[in-house]
Amino acid sequence: MPWIHTVRNEDATGRLARTYRAAIERAGRVFGIVRAQSLAPPILDASMGLYQKIMYAPEGISRRQREMLATVVSQVNECHY
């Protein structure tokens, strides 16, 4: 598995600290997929914004169906996210 330098919760400041707090409020912790982008907070925020727009879109399939599809794709890709 590759090693990626990331910013720990206690070392996050400014924009990244706010993003981490939001992740903790939303999911109870900062997942690795979020932490992997910690060196580029603007890109992390854009990525999270895109994810939220896709997952919470009012049109198309339901949120539950989107989550089920994400789970299946992760399983096929042998990714625990």
Buried (B, 14 or more C-beta within 10 A) or exposed (E): EEEEEBBEBEEBEEEBBEBBEBBEEEEEEBEEBBBBBBEEBEEBBEBBEEEEEEEEEEEEEEEEEBEEEBEEEEEEEEEEE
